[in-house]
Amino acid sequence: MPWFRRSGWFHVPVSAAGALITLGALAFCVQVFLAVDRRSHSVTDTLYGVYPFIIPTLLLLDWVASRTSARPAHMP
């Protein structure tokens, strides 16, 4: 059973496992943003602080989603 379904550029969770992984990644990103933003002095400080955490997390989520998604009917 696939965890995600491809919808344009995004992967949409279609199972409990996909939803759990997506919610975990988003919760981690929010937590990192709040922790970094609490100590930053400007928008640039915040962006530089969250970038090393959020981008790899979203890339990992995309990788997992692409590996566990159903193949479209037109692709072999």
N, C-alpha and C positions, 0 to 999 in steps of 0.2 A: 504494500500500500504506500503510495507516495505521500510525503509530508508536505510538499509545496506544489503549487501550480504556477506556471509562468504566465504573467499577465503584462504584456508589453516589456518594459525594462525591469520590472519588479517580480519578485516571487511572493505569492500569497499563501499563507499557511492553510492547509486543508485538513489537517489532522491535529490531534491533541499534542503530539510530539513537536510538530512544526510551530504550533502556537506557543508552547512552553519555551522553545528555543528563542523564538522571536521576542517574547516578553522578557526573557532573561537578558537578552542582548540590549533591549531598550531600557530595562531597569538599570543595567550597568552603565549605559551611556548617560542616563539622567543623574545617577549618583556621582559619576566622574565630573559632569558639568557643575553640579552643585558644590562639590568639594573644591574644584579649581576656581570657580567664580567667587567663592567666599574669600579667597586670599588674593585675588587679582585686583589690579588698580585701574584697568582699562579693558576695553573690548578686545584689543590686540593681545593683552596678557591672557585673557580667557581663551581666545582662539589658539594661541600657541600652546597653552597648557592642555587643552582637551584633544588637540589633533593627534598626538601620539597614542592616545587610547581609543578614541572613537573610530577613526578610520580603520585601524586593524580589526576592530570588533565588527564593523559593518562589512568589511571584506571577508572575514571568517564566516559571518552569517550568510553572505551571498554564496560563498563556496559550498557551505553545507546545503543550502537551498538548491543549488544547481546539481549537486550530487544526489539529492533525495527527491527531486521533482520528476513528475511524469513527463515522458517524451511526447511532444506534439505528434499528431497522427501523420503529418506530412514529412516528418524526419525519419530516416531509417534507424 
